[in-house]
Amino acid sequence: MSEVDRTRAAWPQIRDELLRRIREGEYPSGSKVPSVIAIAAEFGVANSTAQRAMEAVRAEGLTRSEKGIGTFVL
C-alpha cells in the first residue's frame, strides 16, 4: 500500500500499514524505520500526517526513537 484512500483520514491508514510491515517482518526487530520525510513521500502526504502516523505506531509500543538518529523497531 503506497496510496491512501482520500475519503478517509490518511494517518490511521499509514499507521496500519506501518504496523503491518512491522508485524509481518518487513521491518524486523532492531531495524530502522523510514524517516517521516520518506514516509510522507511514499504515501503522498504532508510531513505532519506522516509524523502523526509514526507517533501512533510508537504509542503501540513497537518502536523507539533516538533523537538525531532515527526510529527503530523494538
N, C-alpha and C positions, 0 to 999 in steps of 0.2 A: 504494500500500500504506500504509494507516494502522493496520492491525491486525497484531498479531504472532501467530504460531502458538504458543499456550500450551503445546504439547507439546515445544517446543524452547527453548533459551536465547534470550532476546529480543535481547541486544546484537548478536550476529552478524547477525541479520535486519535490524536497524536500520542497522548498518554497511553491509550490502549494498545497502539501499535508498538510503542517502545516496551511496554510490559510484555507483549507477545514475543518480541525479539529477545528479551532477557530470559523469559521462561522457556523458550524453545532453543536456547543456547546460541543464538546468532551473536549475542553479546554475552560471552561466558564470564563467570566469576573472575574478577581481577582485571577484566578488560576495560579499556577506556571507551566511554560512550561518546558519540559525535558531539561536537560543540553545539551550543544554541544556534549559532550562525549557520552551521551546516544543516541542522535540523530544519531551521526556517527556510533555507534554500531548497532542501529536498521536498518539503511539503508546500512550498509557495505561500508561506505565511509570514507575518511580522515577527521580528525577534522576540517581542514581548509575548506573543502567543506561544512560541516555542519554549520560552523561559517558563511560562505557566505550566506547560505540559511536563517539563523537566522537574519542576518543583513538586508536582503531583506524584511523579514517579519516586522522587526522594522521600515524600511523605509515606509511601508504601513500604519504606524501609529496605529498598532493593539497591540503592546507590548511595554513594558518599561523594561529596565534593571537596576538593583541595584547592583553595584559592590560588589562582595563577597557574595551576597545573591541569586541572580537568575534573571530570566526573567519572567515577569508576563503579563497576558492578560489584556488589558485595558477594 
